[in-house]
Amino acid sequence: MYPAQDISLPEFRELPKNAPSWSVWQGIVKNYYNMPEFENIDEAFLQRYIQAYLACISYVDACVGRLMKALEETGNAHNTMVVLLGDHGYQMGEYNSWGHKQTNFEISTRAPLIVHVPGMKTSGKKVNEIVEFLDLFPTLCKSAGLPIPSHAEGTSFAALFDDPDQSHKGFACSEKRLNGYMGKSLRTTDFRYTEWRDKDGLIVEQELYDHRDDQSQWMLETENIINHEGLAEVVQKLERQLAEVLK
């Protein structure tokens, strides 16, 4: 399905400008069996590497199709809620990382989520509102007519099933420990703001990426603009919002 010679490698293969040097790892594939040294990997090998990855995705897609077909054939599709979620998958050369998947960048935190609830009015429609996996549990409770336990975190997005233009909470969070620092990231509609703190809780690095009118492939962050003139108020607002979310 995927001729290796036709596969294009990512164009942006460096760290975002002004980002911490340790904010992306090169990848775990160097530990795989029979992998050549990174310095000796040529383009043809990388094309075959991506080819195998795409084949893996297609195989999973086919398996999902078998499950959905079984629901239809057994007569259970009409009363079954279906949630397809996964992680974001490996980076395939973006930021020159191969096989790594754990950062606070968009490519690592923007993950697949497809939900079908019987009777929903928005079946088959894309929703642009930001939600989190943390929101799934209260959403399924709401959709099933069950009470949402008081200890449940997250916010139900069941209202989006009837009106995809409704607003939700407007943010999603992620965290990742790298280089001995804990990075916590807040993604809003317009920006991604990330703080890196040491073991004493002191901020050692900050990142700010602009996603307004973002047309880049995979919405890759390419420049940390935390120190750009005129953004001090934006940074202060996002600092307060992240602190409020995490308290």
ZALUMBA-48572 format. One line per 10 residues: number of its first residue (from 1); their letters; for each residue x, y, z of C-alpha. Coordinates in nm, 3 decimals, padded with zeros to 5 digits. Layout:
N
NUM> a> X/Y/Z | ...
***
This chain:
247
1> mypaqdislp> 00.000/00.000/00.000 | 00.288/00.237/00.067 | 00.575/00.220/-00.186 | 00.883/00.321/00.008 | 01.030/00.525/-00.276 | 00.720/00.749/-00.280 | 00.734/00.836/00.089 | 00.842/01.190/00.176 | 01.042/01.261/00.489 | 00.937/01.544/00.721
11> efrelpknap> 01.060/01.884/00.614 | 01.103/02.035/00.963 | 01.368/01.826/01.136 | 01.522/02.056/01.392 | 01.430/02.176/01.738 | 01.193/02.471/01.759 | 01.387/02.795/01.770 | 01.469/02.900/02.130 | 01.337/02.573/02.273 | 01.535/02.397/02.551
21> swsvwqgivk> 01.794/02.169/02.393 | 01.663/01.869/02.591 | 01.292/01.918/02.517 | 01.298/01.640/02.253 | 01.481/01.308/02.267 | 01.623/01.155/01.953 | 01.416/00.843/02.001 | 01.403/00.491/02.133 | 01.450/00.317/01.800 | 01.825/00.317/01.854
31> nyynmpefen> 01.756/00.037/02.104 | 01.567/-00.175/01.850 | 01.717/-00.494/01.715 | 01.940/-00.455/01.412 | 01.903/-00.075/01.396 | 02.197/00.111/01.239 | 02.361/00.401/01.420 | 02.173/00.726/01.372 | 02.476/00.876/01.203 | 02.469/00.600/00.938
41> ideaflqryi> 02.098/00.599/00.857 | 02.030/00.696/00.496 | 01.709/00.828/00.337 | 01.615/00.492/00.186 | 01.622/00.328/00.529 | 01.405/00.604/00.676 | 01.154/00.561/00.395 | 01.128/00.190/00.473 | 01.096/00.275/00.842 | 00.797/00.502/00.773
51> qaylacisyv> 00.654/00.244/00.532 | 00.642/-00.015/00.810 | 00.483/00.238/01.045 | 00.209/00.324/00.795 | 00.143/-00.047/00.741 | 00.099/-00.088/01.116 | -00.160/00.191/01.120 | -00.352/00.035/00.833 | -00.354/-00.301/01.011 | -00.503/-00.144/01.324
61> dacvgrlmka> -00.758/00.038/01.109 | -00.864/-00.291/00.952 | -00.902/-00.450/01.295 | -01.126/-00.164/01.408 | -01.336/-00.225/01.098 | -01.380/-00.592/01.198 | -01.502/-00.488/01.543 | -01.750/-00.238/01.401 | -01.878/-00.494/01.151 | -01.932/-00.742/01.437
71> leetgnahnt> -02.138/-00.483/01.627 | -02.360/-00.437/01.323 | -02.396/-00.810/01.255 | -02.490/-00.891/01.615 | -02.747/-00.615/01.632 | -02.564/-00.428/01.908 | -02.459/-00.119/01.713 | -02.780/00.068/01.795 | -02.726/00.061/02.174 | -02.349/00.064/02.210
81> mvvllgdhgy> -02.129/00.366/02.280 | -01.803/00.340/02.089 | -01.487/00.530/02.178 | -01.173/00.509/01.966 | -00.874/00.669/02.131 | -00.504/00.616/02.125 | -00.182/00.790/02.186 | -00.037/01.019/01.924 | 00.200/00.761/01.784 | 00.570/00.795/01.724
91> qmgeynswgh> 00.743/01.097/01.578 | 00.860/01.004/01.232 | 01.149/01.246/01.192 | 00.980/01.561/01.321 | 01.233/01.747/01.536 | 01.476/01.480/01.408 | 01.321/01.232/01.648 | 01.253/00.876/01.535 | 01.040/00.656/01.755 | 01.007/00.902/02.040
101> kqtnfeistr> 00.660/01.002/02.154 | 00.687/01.178/02.488 | 00.716/01.555/02.477 | 00.496/01.852/02.559 | 00.474/01.953/02.194 | 00.161/01.933/01.981 | 00.280/01.628/01.791 | 00.295/01.428/02.115 | -00.017/01.558/02.288 | -00.273/01.594/02.008
111> aplivhvpgm> -00.416/01.245/01.994 | -00.699/01.065/01.810 | -01.044/01.064/01.971 | -01.357/00.940/01.793 | -01.681/00.897/01.987 | -02.015/00.756/01.876 | -02.318/00.760/02.104 | -02.650/00.617/01.981 | -02.887/00.898/01.888 | -02.622/01.168/01.865
121> ktsgkkvnei> -02.701/01.448/01.619 | -02.342/01.509/01.513 | -02.250/01.162/01.391 | -01.960/01.178/01.147 | -01.880/01.543/01.216 | -01.548/01.689/01.325 | -01.548/01.900/01.641 | -01.275/02.161/01.680 | -01.327/02.224/02.050 | -01.039/02.114/02.276
131> vefldlfptl> -01.114/01.818/02.503 | -00.900/01.585/02.715 | -00.904/01.211/02.773 | -00.971/01.307/03.134 | -01.311/01.427/03.013 | -01.412/01.085/02.881 | -01.534/00.930/03.205 | -01.784/01.205/03.294 | -01.888/01.220/02.927 | -01.977/00.851/02.917
141> cksaglpips> -02.157/00.877/03.250 | -02.365/01.163/03.116 | -02.440/00.983/02.790 | -02.547/00.667/02.973 | -02.777/00.859/03.207 | -02.561/00.778/03.508 | -02.463/01.020/03.785 | -02.110/01.161/03.758 | -01.922/01.073/04.081 | -01.807/01.375/04.279
151> haegtsfaal> -01.446/01.251/04.275 | -01.435/01.232/03.894 | -01.193/01.469/03.727 | -01.254/01.612/03.384 | -01.559/01.781/03.235 | -01.829/01.612/03.029 | -01.834/01.713/02.663 | -02.160/01.526/02.593 | -02.324/01.856/02.490 | -02.100/01.856/02.180
161> fddpdqshkg> -02.284/01.547/02.053 | -02.587/01.764/01.983 | -02.413/02.092/01.901 | -02.049/02.077/01.783 | -02.026/02.456/01.799 | -02.079/02.473/02.173 | -01.785/02.582/02.384 | -01.615/02.341/02.622 | -01.358/02.431/02.888 | -01.111/02.560/02.629
171> facsekrlng> -00.788/02.392/02.735 | -00.603/02.064/02.772 | -00.300/01.980/02.986 | -00.004/01.746/02.958 | 00.311/01.677/03.154 | 00.642/01.509/03.089 | 00.965/01.475/03.288 | 01.282/01.534/03.083 | 01.641/01.600/03.183 | 01.543/01.590/03.550
181> ymgkslrttd> 01.281/01.866/03.507 | 00.903/01.835/03.520 | 00.735/02.003/03.226 | 00.368/02.096/03.248 | 00.195/02.228/02.940 | -00.133/02.411/02.882 | -00.289/02.410/02.535 | -00.557/02.669/02.467 | -00.727/02.757/02.141 | -00.458/03.013/02.059
191> frytewrdkd> -00.141/02.913/02.243 | 00.065/02.639/02.401 | 00.238/02.744/02.724 | 00.487/02.516/02.899 | 00.674/02.548/03.229 | 00.974/02.338/03.328 | 01.046/02.320/03.702 | 01.333/02.168/03.899 | 01.299/01.939/04.202 | 01.250/02.245/04.424
201> gliveqelyd> 00.958/02.366/04.214 | 01.146/02.658/04.060 | 01.089/02.748/03.695 | 01.400/02.684/03.487 | 01.250/02.721/03.138 | 00.930/02.854/02.981 | 00.793/02.804/02.631 | 00.518/02.979/02.438 | 00.396/02.878/02.093 | 00.141/03.060/01.881
211> hrddqsqwml> -00.129/02.841/01.724 | -00.350/03.120/01.594 | -00.415/03.063/01.223 | -00.173/02.769/01.234 | -00.134/02.621/00.885 | 00.178/02.410/00.945 | 00.167/02.034/00.890 | 00.073/01.850/01.211 | 00.061/02.195/01.376 | 00.431/02.167/01.462
221> eteniinheg> 00.566/02.428/01.698 | 00.866/02.590/01.530 | 00.960/02.890/01.747 | 00.942/02.955/02.120 | 00.819/03.315/02.146 | 00.818/03.342/02.526 | 01.039/03.652/02.517 | 00.877/03.828/02.223 | 00.779/04.187/02.283 | 00.412/04.248/02.351
231> laevvqkler> 00.331/03.903/02.487 | 00.392/03.965/02.858 | 00.020/03.984/02.937 | -00.049/03.664/02.743 | 00.224/03.483/02.937 | 00.095/03.610/03.272 | -00.260/03.500/03.187 | -00.145/03.151/03.086 | 00.075/03.123/03.396 | -00.228/03.194/03.615
241> qlaevlk> -00.449/02.956/03.420 | -00.198/02.670/03.441 | -00.155/02.727/03.815 | -00.533/02.725/03.863 | -00.575/02.403/03.667 | -00.300/02.223/03.859 | -00.377/02.339/04.211
***
